[in-house]
Amino acid sequence: MGAKGEAYAKQFQAKAEEAAATVEKLSDADWRKTTAAEKWTVAATAHHIARSFEPITGMIQGLAAGRTLPHFTPQMLDEMNAQHAKEFAGCSKAETLALHRKGATATADVLRGLSDAELAKSGTVFAGVPPMSAEDVIKRALLGHIDEHFGSIRKTVSG
């Protein structure tokens, strides 16, 4: 729909493809290493990104549609992430890559369909945190999230 949505979709797809390529190249030993930043296994960190696409896309769609998002705090997110890291510490690369690719495709399709006006709509994402626009969530929670966690994975396996 909008030029910005298309541009974000392309940018997101490029980052998602680069992340998938990183996962594909990891050895079994790398997959079991613990990241310095998150203190999670590389497996759990990669799975965390793959699993995050769907809920983050839901937030973006909610903001773009002008809906009020459910009550959610940064502390709730931290607790969910810690539990996820425990549950998926030993997940498989194949499972993670399948989830990653499915989520990335669906997310890019949603981004591509957003108008500039929808991207500008804002609301509360986290209780107690200033409102964010749909575009802010794309920049921080999609693009920045991939950069942050895959940067951590790359640092862990190269050092």
C-alpha positions in Angstrom: 0.0 0.0 0.0 2.5 2.6 1.2 6.0 3.3 0.1 7.3 3.1 3.7 5.6 -0.2 4.3 7.2 -1.7 1.2 10.6 -0.3 2.2 10.3 -1.8 5.8 9.2 -5.1 4.3 12.3 -5.2 2.1 14.6 -4.2 5.0 13.0 -6.7 7.3 13.2 -9.5 4.7 16.9 -8.8 4.1 17.6 -8.9 7.9 15.5 -12.1 8.3 17.3 -13.8 5.4 20.7 -12.8 6.8 19.7 -14.2 10.2 18.5 -17.5 8.7 21.8 -17.8 6.8 23.6 -17.3 10.1 21.6 -20.1 11.7 22.2 -22.4 8.8 26.0 -22.0 9.1 26.1 -22.7 12.9 27.8 -26.0 14.0 26.2 -28.1 16.6 28.7 -26.9 19.1 27.9 -23.3 18.3 24.2 -24.0 18.7 24.8 -25.1 22.3 27.0 -22.1 23.3 25.7 -19.5 25.7 25.5 -15.9 24.6 27.3 -13.3 26.7 24.5 -10.7 26.3 21.4 -12.7 27.0 22.9 -15.6 28.9 20.8 -18.0 26.8 21.9 -20.7 24.5 22.4 -19.7 20.9 19.5 -22.1 20.1 17.2 -20.3 22.5 18.3 -16.9 21.2 17.6 -17.8 17.6 14.3 -19.4 18.5 13.4 -16.3 20.5 13.7 -14.1 17.4 11.8 -16.6 15.2 9.0 -16.8 17.8 8.8 -13.1 18.2 7.7 -12.3 14.7 4.1 -13.2 15.2 3.3 -11.3 18.4 5.3 -8.2 17.3 3.4 -8.3 14.0 0.2 -8.4 16.0 1.2 -5.4 17.9 2.0 -3.5 14.7 -1.4 -4.5 13.2 -3.2 -3.4 16.4 -1.5 0.0 16.5 -2.0 0.5 12.8 -5.7 -0.3 13.2 -6.1 2.1 16.2 -6.9 -0.7 18.6 -5.9 -0.6 22.3 -3.3 -3.3 23.0 -3.7 -5.5 26.1 -2.0 -4.5 29.4 1.6 -5.6 29.1 4.6 -4.5 31.1 8.4 -4.8 30.4 8.6 -7.1 33.5 6.0 -9.4 32.0 8.1 -9.5 28.8 11.3 -10.3 30.7 9.5 -13.1 32.6 8.2 -14.6 29.3 11.6 -14.3 27.7 13.3 -16.0 30.6 10.8 -18.9 30.5 11.2 -19.2 26.8 15.0 -19.4 27.1 14.7 -22.3 29.5 12.1 -24.2 27.4 13.9 -23.8 24.1 17.6 -24.1 25.3 18.0 -27.3 23.3 15.6 -26.7 20.4 16.6 -27.9 16.9 18.0 -25.8 14.1 15.4 -27.2 11.7 12.5 -26.3 13.9 13.9 -22.8 14.5 14.5 -22.2 10.8 11.1 -23.4 9.8 9.4 -21.1 12.4 11.7 -18.2 11.4 11.0 -18.5 7.7 7.2 -18.9 8.2 7.1 -15.9 10.6 9.3 -13.7 8.4 7.2 -14.3 5.3 4.0 -13.5 7.2 5.5 -10.4 8.8 6.9 -9.0 5.5 3.4 -9.5 3.9 1.8 -7.4 6.7 4.4 -4.7 6.5 3.9 -4.5 2.8 0.2 -3.8 3.3 0.6 -0.9 5.7 -0.1 2.6 4.6 1.9 5.6 5.8 -1.0 6.8 7.8 -1.3 3.4 9.5 2.4 3.4 10.3 2.0 6.8 12.0 -0.7 5.6 14.4 0.4 5.2 18.0 -0.6 3.7 21.3 0.6 2.2 24.4 2.7 -1.0 23.8 4.0 -1.3 27.4 2.3 -0.1 30.5 4.3 2.8 32.0 6.3 3.4 28.8 5.5 6.3 26.4 3.3 5.5 23.4 4.9 4.1 20.3 3.8 4.3 16.7 3.5 1.2 14.5 6.6 2.5 12.7 8.5 2.7 16.0 7.6 -0.9 16.8 8.9 -1.9 13.3 12.2 -0.1 13.9 12.8 -1.2 17.5 11.0 -4.5 17.9 11.5 -6.1 14.5 14.6 -4.6 12.9 16.4 -3.6 16.1 15.5 -6.9 17.8 17.1 -8.9 15.0 20.2 -6.8 15.0 20.6 -7.0 18.8 20.1 -10.8 19.1 21.9 -11.9 16.0 24.7 -9.6 16.8 25.0 -11.4 20.1 24.9 -14.8 18.4 27.6 -13.7 15.9 29.8 -12.4 18.7 29.3 -15.7 20.7 30.2 -18.0 17.9 33.2 -16.0 16.5 34.9 -15.3 19.8 
